[in-house]
Amino acid sequence: EIVLTQSPGTLSLSPGERATLSCRASQSVSSSYLAWYQQKPGQASRLLIYGASSRAIGIPDRFSGSGSGTDFTLTIDRLEPEDFAVYYCQQYGSSPQTFGQGTKVEIK
Amino acid sequence: QVQLQESGPGLVKPSETLSLTCTVSGGSVSFYYWSWIRQPPGKGLECIGYIHYSGSTNYTPSLKSRVTMSVDTSKNQLSLKLNSVTAADTAVYYCARSRSGWDYFEYWGQGTLVTVSS
């Protein structure tokens, strides 16, 4: 199975700063079938990005995804207070679909 | 707005069966795939498997012998049963919707914690 490694584990930033989150795959992710989610305690996880770079419906354009093959990035421009959360990547190109272990973006 | 809500016992005894329901509102269970995903405390997310509204299923190999998923289109609900549970099955359990079996998840429930303990 494809192992996804997210880095860093925790990112301490201030509102208004840019967050850059990495997701590295142990094998090439087929057709860039890579998604990103935001998770907050007690709330439903929210799909941010699919297909490595396509924003889901209703997602602000400060969220962007990039990458291909084994290296993918989620960038959050100008962090808003509501953006502090845990972010997961998921690959769905190979069975079984797998998730990274998450990156926590916390307020500095 | 589509909403998913998991429900079920928060405590299950070892060797017994874990049973959860996912109620879908704001949309129909028809024409979609529905997955169950779990996250043990302090660990990563694991896909348990998925069910199509037609009833076809696909379970992750490591849990296949213990898992049963079903869908009730009349109630707009999904269900998960996991038998012979152990402490290793303690986790937050989520239901989620996708457009195909192996796909990204458009909607998630907020999850429900199930603890396996005597």
Chai-1 contact restraints between the chains, C-beta under 6 A:
chainA,res_idxA,chainB,res_idxB,connection_type,confidence,min_distance_angstrom,max_distance_angstrom,comment,restraint_id
A,A35,B,Y104,contact,1.0,0.0,6.0,A-B,restraint_1
A,Q43,B,Q110,contact,1.0,0.0,6.0,A-B,restraint_2
A,A44,B,W108,contact,1.0,0.0,6.0,A-B,restraint_3
A,A44,B,G109,contact,1.0,0.0,6.0,A-B,restraint_4
A,A44,B,Q110,contact,1.0,0.0,6.0,A-B,restraint_5
A,S45,B,W108,contact,1.0,0.0,6.0,A-B,restraint_6
A,L47,B,E106,contact,1.0,0.0,6.0,A-B,restraint_7
A,Y50,B,Y104,contact,1.0,0.0,6.0,A-B,restraint_8
A,Y92,B,W102,contact,1.0,0.0,6.0,A-B,restraint_9
A,Y92,B,D103,contact,1.0,0.0,6.0,A-B,restraint_10
A,Y92,B,Y104,contact,1.0,0.0,6.0,A-B,restraint_11
A,S95,B,W102,contact,1.0,0.0,6.0,A-B,restraint_12
A,P96,B,T60,contact,1.0,0.0,6.0,A-B,restraint_13
A,Q97,B,C47,contact,1.0,0.0,6.0,A-B,restraint_14
A,Q97,B,W102,contact,1.0,0.0,6.0,A-B,restraint_15
A,F99,B,G44,contact,1.0,0.0,6.0,A-B,restraint_16
A,F99,B,L45,contact,1.0,0.0,6.0,A-B,restraint_17
A,Q101,B,G44,contact,1.0,0.0,6.0,A-B,restraint_18
